[in-house]
Amino acid sequence: MFRRRITLVLALFALVMALAALLAAASLAVTERQVLRGRVASDIATGFIQLSAQKQRLRTWVAQMQQGAHADSGARAELLAAMQGTLQRLKVLTQQAIELDGSAEAREEHLRRRETLVVLERSLAALAQAVDRVRPLEPGADAPQAWAALSRVFDMPQGHDVRRLIAENIARETAAVQRERAAADVTLAWVRWLWLGAAAIVSVSAMAVALHFGRALHRPLQQLSEGARALQAGRLGHRIALTGQDEFAEVAGSVNALAAELEQHRERESAQRQRLEVQVDTRTRELADALASLHQADAQRRRLFADISHELRTPTTVIRGEAEITLRGRDKPASEYKEALSRIVSTARQLGAVIDDLLAMARSDIDSLSLVREPVDLDELAAEALAQAGVLAARQGVRLGEPPERTGHHLVAGDPLRLRQLLGVLLDNATRYSRAGDRVDITLEAEPTDLRVTVHDQGIGIPVHELPQVFDRHFRGAQARRHSPDGSGLGLSIARALARAHGGQLELHSNDAGTRAVLTLPRLAAQPQDTA
């Protein structure tokens, strides 16, 4: 029902638009024709005015010629040509005026205009012949008589009063221009009222149609919208109460059937979802436990491999370096061999301890390693660490400072192997990230309760924004990677863990002049010496 009514209204609107288009085309044609008539009338009036002005300029030229003043013959030819051109243009405009307005009232006016143009054309030909014969006046000639003869040539050629004829045509054409303007105003007013009336009729009709369909569509559309919002909100029990035989009743029936089917699907889906949730929860807990175990095992494996590659590199490098230096060159005294073997044995012992630590790390973490605590003289331990670092320093071209003076008062309670490992990491980093010719120093400073060990280098330094991350596992800054690509980023992490295991702390300070690693350990009071 609504479809038929809407189709009928659309067809009526299409018909109205077609009629409006035809009306627009007709009014446009009438208006355009009226505007053209006014333009042609104005151009004809202007042509007669121009012809009068050109005739007056030609008269002035002839007067100058008679008085003996300078008068260019080219100007005479231009003025005659201009007058001839104006007459031709007036002929064309007259023909256009006849084509635009062929009424009986205008036919007499067109005839008089044609007759005037014929007379003017003949007068212009006679005037051209007379002007060609004009010469300067002879001395003693009668000037007034010459001027009178000149006036007769210009005003009464062939017995026609050209001046009065042009003036009458100017007056008549000016009146015609005013008449055409008035007619154009009337036409425009007629077109304006016509379109205002048509617009009013269309507007009233559109408002009436909109009001009718608005009232007819309000209730069914509102009920359909409420039903759609209910479905969107999940209220599948809502039903649209529309009855009848129209299209809205059909849509309401389809929506109600869809809601009923969705409600049945929801009930089945809810039961299935509850069963699946129970199964998923059980399976998820099992998978989470298995995944946590796998992650833990994988993390331990990765840390073990990384720590092995890092911790075994330095001792094996020291052992190989000691052996190469000992075997190089000529034979050496037995004492040098013994010293080299002693250092190799000490480093091998340290390597064994490192392997034990790595195996322990594979089972747990470095923070849980047990320490064999005993009094340790850090002066002696620092000297041994410097001796072990000598091989890498020689290879890098780095100068090592002198060992600290042995005072006997720099004692701590700790595991000597792990403390040597800790100092070895600090010296290894300082040497590895220094340039050839740089210097690495180790100093000890006793405080009332602590002992401070400082490893200072003149190397590449650490950017300020990277300092908070240097103790993270596997972290290596961009500058460090460029200088030494083979690092693993584990040394400082292990060193800090060892420092904490001994009850101390490790800090790093860096600037353009190098890096300072400051190790602080609880100080052990000096042991009293036995007296003989």
Disulfide bonds with the S-S distance in Angstrom:
none
